[in-house]
Amino acid sequence: MLEGRPVCSPFRDGDEQAWSLIEPVLAREGVEAEVKANRLDARPDGWRVLWRDESVCPVCGQPCKRAALPQDGEVVYVGDGYSDRCASLAADRVFATRGLARYLDAEGATYEPFDDFLDVRDSLAG
């Protein structure tokens, strides 16, 4: 499924999932993949996001996900929102939904729409 392909969906927004939610699902499904994501610190007063990288991107001028992309090989990027914009434009192949899909439409950028990760899996397998 994902073996041998760098698939990037490093999460940045507080309302998106973070590594601590992804790790058990990947382990359960037997998927070995490098995931670059933020972590969550669960506290009695709520969850706190622990950002993995706050450096400013030279392309968009904001702390974004572009720096987390691999420098070599084909990059497959899966995203859905504002924080995925800059990195998606640097990827070789993009799967987009919701806000990211609307943004890429407006930019005239190529992407593959998806409803869930099964769509992404099937497209990568095909």
N, C-alpha and C positions, 0 to 999 in steps of 0.2 A: 504494500500500500504506500507508505511514505519512505520506506527504506531507500537510501541512496539519493534522496531528493531533499534539498533544504527547503522546508516550508516555513515561512515566517508569518507569525501573527503575534508579535510581541505586544502585550497589552499595556496601555498607558492610562486610560481614563478610569477614574474611580468607580464608574458604573459598569465597567467591563469586568470580565472574570480575570483572575490573576493566577499565577502559577500554583498556589496552594489549592486551588479548585481544579486545576487541570491535571496535576500530577496523579491523583488517584484514578482518574478515568483512563489516562494513558497506561498506567500500570495494569489496571484491570483488563484492558484490551490487548495487552502485550505489545504496545507500540513503543519502539525505541526511536526517539527523536530529540534533537536539541531544541529546547523551547527557551526562548529568551523572553521573560515576562517579569512584571512587578510581583512583589509579594504582599500578602496581607498580614497585618498584625491584629489579631482578634483581641479586643479589650472589652471589659465590662460596659464601657460607655460607647461602644461601637467599633467598627473596623477602621483601621488606619492603613492607607496605602504606603508601602515602602518602595519608592521609585528606584528602578535599577540604574537609571542614567538621566541626569538633568542637564547634560551639556547642550549648548545651543548649536543647532544645525546651520552650517554655512549656506545652505540652499534656501531654507524657508525662514531662518532667523528665530526659530522656536526650539524648545527641547522636543525632539521628535524621534521617531523610530528608525530613521534612515541609517544612522550610525550602527544599528544592530544588524543590518543586512550583511550577509557574507560578501566578501570582496571578489570571490571567484566562483565559478559554476553557475548554473541556472538557478535563479531565485524565483520561487513560487510564493506569492503573497496572498493572504486571505484576510479581508478586512470588511468593516461595516460602518465606520464613522469618520468624524473629523480628524481624529488623531492618526488615521491611516493614510491621509492624503499624500503627504510628502514621500513616504516610503513606497507607497504603491506606484508612484510615478518612476521610481528607480528600479522596480522589479521587472523581470523578464516575462512573467505570466502572472496575471492578477485575477483573483476571484473576489467579486464585490457584491454587496447587498446594501440595502437601506441608504443611509446618507452618503456613503462612499460611492455607491453606484450613481446616485444623482450628481455628485461632484464630477465623477469621471465622464458622465454623459455631457455635462456642461463644458468640460475641457476637451472633449472629442478624443478621449483616451480609450484604448482598447481594454476590455475586461470580459470575464465570463461571469454571468450572474449565477448566484446560488441561493438556495433556500436553507440548506443545512449542510453539515460536513459530509453527509453521505453523497451529496451532489459533487462535492470537491473530490472525494475519494473515487467516485465512479469516473469522473472526467480525467483524473490523473491515471487511472488504470487503463482507460480506453485509448 
